């Protein structure tokens, strides 16, 4: 068991030297989870040795067949455990390729979430989702404040009383209620749902970064070592790969548009300029929305990240889980 842990640690250490973004994977070996996996492997090896000895000594062939079959599954599980570090290396190389092929040619990006060589997908994805969530929070607070300000201003009135004749009341700021309603519609239709969605996505990514390698992956291999729970272990292994590799990659790929593509406001100004929120001169100078920190442009670019792209990520993740699980069932 100690030799197994030492070999696995050396392999993961080589991966760590190769790229710093997989250093967290060594926690599996150095923590209690790695000890648990080693204990289960040792226990399984002892049981298989006893079954093989009983089968060959007493002539019970079914014990021998059981020992050989489970020895294959045990060996395949160990190979899979070693291969997971190779998957992490691949994910780091993929990010480096993404940087050199895409980001390096775009120049310095506003977010600074992707810092180049050695940056992991998980850290880049967490940085991006935090950035977008902060933008949604700022816009929500600003729209709430604008809604209240315009609503209060719309109630201002003054009266003129002429003795023995009549009194007249004027509300010069009544039109501001229309502006207030516009802020309220945008807030409740777009900003609040987007903020809730982005907050839940951030919680999900934080959970993936902190718990997949530490808990889900070791639990998957422990379940795989036992016959009744082997298929559940296969499913959890596929889930670990999907959550730790596919989901962060999709978030980095999707949120890169928020950082690189959707930062070019002038290209879409005519379509997103709002005559109430931005300016009443949208027809003549729509680029006014790009200089307005509360402009509808900054609301519009939240929608893909909050609604459409997460659904695409979920669909790809489900397809990946199904394919990997079927493959593991075939090979062992």
N, C-alpha and C positions, 0 to 999 in steps of 0.2 A: 504493500500500500504506500509506503514511504517512497519507494522507487517510482511508483506511478505518479505521485504528486510532484516529485522532483523533475521527472521528464516533462510533465505538463507545464510546470512552472518555467522550465528552460524554453519550451516552445513559445509560451506567452511572453516571456522576457524578450525573445528575439523579435516578436511582433511589436513589443513596446519600443525597442530600439529602432525598428523600422519606421514607426510612426507613433507619436506621443498620444494620439487620440484613442488608442486601445489600451491604455494603461489601466483603466478601470477593470478590465477583464481579469487581471491578476487577483482581484479580490475574491474571485470564485475559488482559487486555489489556496490563498492565504487565510481565508476566513473559515468559520464553522461550516459553511455550506460545502467547501471543498473537502473538509474532513468527513462530512456525512456521505458525500459521494464515494470517497475512498473506502469508508467502512462498508457501504452497500456492495461495492465491487468485491471487496475481500470476502464478505459473507456469501455472496453469490458464487464466487470461485470455490469456496469450501464446500458449499452444498453440491455443486456440480462434480467436484472431485469425489465426494462421498457417494453420490449416485452412480458415477462411473465405476468406482471400486466395488460397490454392491452388485451392479449389473454384471461385471466381468467375473466376480468371484462366485456368485450364486447362479449365474447363467440366465439372468433376467434381461432379455434383450431390450425390453421397453425402457429400462433404466438407462441403458447405454445410449439408446436413441434420444432419450430425453436430455442426457448430459451433453451429447454432441450438438443437438439442436440449440439448446440454451447457451452453449459455449459460443456458437456462431453469433447469436443475438448479443451476448456479452461483448464479444470482440467488435461487433459492428457498433455497439453503443460507445465503446471506448474510442473507436475511430471517429465517430460523430462528435464526441467531446473534443478531440484534438482538432477536428475540422472547423469547429466554431471559431477558433482563433484565426483560422485562415479567412473565414468570412469577414471578420472584423478588419483584417488587413486589406481585404478587397474593398470594403466600405471606405477605408481611409484613402486608398489609391483612387477610388472613384471620385472622392471629394477633391483630391489633388488634381485629377484630370479635369474635373469641372472647373476648378479655379484657373488652371493654365489655358484651358480651351475657351472659357467664357469670360470669367470675371476679370482676368488679367488684361483682357482687351477692352474692357469697359472703363478702365481707370478707377480712381477712388470712388467708392459708392457712399451715399450719405449715411447709411446705417453703421458701417464698419463692423457688421456682424460676421462677415467672412474675412478672416485675417490672413488667408493664404495657406502656405505649406503646413501640413500637420493639423489643420483644423478639422475636428470631428463633425460628423453630420448632426449628432445630438446637440452639441453646443451651439452650432450655427442655427439649427432649427429653434432651439429655446430662445436664442437671442432675437431671432426674427419675430416669433410669436409674441414675445414680450414687447417688442417695438410696436407692433400693430395694436396690441391690447392697450398700450399707453396712449396711442393716438385716438383710439375709440373712447377711452376714458376722458381724455381732454376735450374731445368734441362733444361728448354727452354733457359734461359739466357746463361747457360754454353755451350749448343750445338751451339747457335748462335755465341758465341765467338770462339769456336773451329773451326766452319765452316769458319769464316773469317780468323783466324790465318793460318789454313792450305791452304786456297785459296791464301793468300798473299805469303806464303812461296813457293808455287808451281810456282810462277812467277819469282823467283830469277834465274838469269842467268849470265854467264860471257863469254867473248869473247877473243879469241887469234888470233891476226893478225900477219901474216908472210909477211913482205914487199916483194913485187913483186911476191908473190905466191898466197896466199889465206888467208881467215880468217875463224875461226871456233868458233861456239857458242855452249855452253853446258848449259843445264837446269837440274842440278843435283836433284832438288827437285820436278820434274814434277810429280812423283808418288803421291805426297801429294794431288794432285787434286782429286785422287780417294778417299782418306780419307775424303777430304772436301765434296765430293759428298755423301759419306756415311752419314756423319753428317746431310747434307741437306735433304736426303731422310727420315731419322728417324725423323727429326724435323718436316717436313711438313706432313708426313704420320701419325705419332703417337702423338708427343708432342703438337703441336699447337691445333689439334682437342680435345685432352684430356684436355688441359688447358682451352679452351673455354667451354667445357662441364662442367668441375668442377666449373668454375667461375659462370656459370648460375645456377648450383645446389646450390652453396653457397648463391646466391641472393635469390633463391626460399626458402631455409630453413630460412634465415633471415626474409623474408616476413611472413612465417608461424609463426615463434616465436613471431613476433611483432604485427601481425594483426588478426590472427584467433580468439583468445579469445577476443580481444579488439573490433573488428568491425564485422567480418563475423558471429560469433555466435549470438550476440545481434540482428543483422539484420535478421537472420534466424528466431528467435523467434517472432520478430515483424511482419514479413510477415506471419507467421503461424497463428497469431490471426485473420487474415482477410480471408474470404472465397475465394475471387478470387485469392489470392496469397498464399494459404495454401500449395499447392504442391511445389511451389518454395521455401517456407520456409522449407519443409521437405527435399528438395534436398540440401539446404544450411546447414541444420543440419547434414545430412550425410556427406557433404563435410567437415564441421568443424571437425567431429570425425575422418574422414579419414586423413585429413591433420595434425591434432594435435596429433594423436595417431599412426596410421598405418605408415605414411611416416617416422616420426622420428625413430620408432622401426625398420623399414626396413633398414634405413641408419645405425643405430647402429649395427644391425646384419651383414650387408654387410661390413661395414668399419672395423668391428672387425677383419675380415680376413686380411685386410691390416696391422693391428697392431699386430695380434697374429700369423696368419698362414703364410702370405706372408713375414714375416720378416726373415724366415728361408731360406736364399739365397742358402746355400750349397746343399739343397735338389733338387734345380732346376738349378744348375749352368751349368750342361752339356747341357741343352736345350736352355739356354738363352745367353750363352757366345758368344760374337760377335768377330770375329777374327780381325776386323778393329778397332772398338771402344774400345774393352777391351785389347786384346793382340793377337799377332800372334801365341801364344802358347796355344790357347784354346783347342786344341786336347789333349795336354799332361797335362795341369793344368787349367781346366775350372773354378776352384774356384777363379781365378784372378778377375773375374767379381764382386765378392762380396766385394773386397777391393777397387774397382774403384768407386769413388763417382758419376761418369758419366756413369757407366756401363749400358749395355742394360737391365740388370735385373731390375734396378730402373725405367726404361721406361716401361718394360713389365708389372709390377705389377700395373701400373696406368690404363691400358686398361680396366680391368673388372669394376673398379670403375667409369670410365668415359663413358663407352658405354653399357656394357651388364647389369649390376646390376640396373642402373636407369630405363631401360626398363622393367625389372622385377618388380620394385617398382610401375611403372605406371600401369602395367597390374593388379597387386594385388589391387591397389587403385581403379581402375575402377570397378573391380569385387565387391569390398566392397561397393562402392557407389551404385551400382545397387541393391545389396541385401538389404542394409539398407533402401533405398528409397522405394523399394517394401514393406518391412515390415511396414514402417510408413504409407504407403497408406492403408494397410489392417487394422491396429489397430487404425488409426486416423490421 
